[in-house]
């Protein structure tokens, strides 16, 4: 296998190269994160993730120290465009390239959320609060979870009634694809939904934030 082929197969290769070639002060400004001269401190939910520069070593609480979270964190830092929030919520299908992945997003993320919490909105509320969720007046349960500093997610669930089936939606600020693309946002939502379910089911005890 050539070096080029290895890079193509390594999802960390591109964002790592971009980060190492970038001025860390500029990265910090674009991503909305502090830089202390040695490492970035990236807020995620209620916790902090740390990425050194230029080594790109990754530190995080154990339940967030995963392949996917590390990869998404490097991508977020490498590609952040410093676009201000649009303050307009949009469904996944309206994101750039979101329509292409909409069916997968519904099947693997929104429907998974619905199956677990349609009859347990209180369980979702409690799990959401554990992860830093802020309740809002939307649907039968509305909750905003701040993932990365410039990537909030809005969760909305409806119980349903005689006329309408229960449903679940995850909405994004319209600026979201300035930080992660649609495929990566699907990965991010899968990570968050998985942790909501594990907290609600008692399989995950999260540590206190710093």
FENCOR-V915148 format. One record per backbone hydrogen bond with DSSP energy under -0.5 kcal/mol. NH is the residue of the N-H (numbers start at 1). CO is the residue of the C=O. Records with the same first field share a line. If there is no record, write none. Layout:
NH=CO, CO
//
This chain:
6=2
7=3
8=4
9=5
10=6
11=9
13=10
14=10
15=11
16=12
17=13
18=14
19=15
20=16
21=17
22=18, 19
27=23
28=24
29=25
30=26
31=27
32=28
33=28
34=41
36=39
40=51
41=34
42=40, 49
43=41
44=47
45=146, 147
47=44
49=42
50=59
51=40
52=57
53=38
56=52
59=50
64=61
65=61, 62
66=64
70=66
71=67
72=68
73=69
74=70
75=71
76=72
77=73
78=74
79=75
80=76
81=178
82=30
90=172
92=170
94=91
95=92
98=95
99=93, 95
100=97
101=97, 98
102=98, 99
105=101
106=102
107=103
108=104
109=105
110=105
111=106
113=109
114=110
115=111
116=112
117=113
118=114
120=117
124=120
125=121
126=122
127=123
128=124
129=125
130=126
131=127
132=129
133=128
134=144
136=142
138=136
140=157
141=157
142=136
143=155
144=134
145=143, 153
147=145, 151
151=148
153=145
154=171
155=143, 153
156=169
157=141
158=167
161=164
167=158
169=156
171=154
172=90
173=152
174=88
176=173
178=175
179=176, 180
180=176
182=96
185=181
186=182
187=183
188=184
189=185
190=186
191=187
192=188
193=189
194=190
195=191
196=192
197=193
198=194
199=195
200=196
201=197
202=199
203=198
204=198
206=204
//
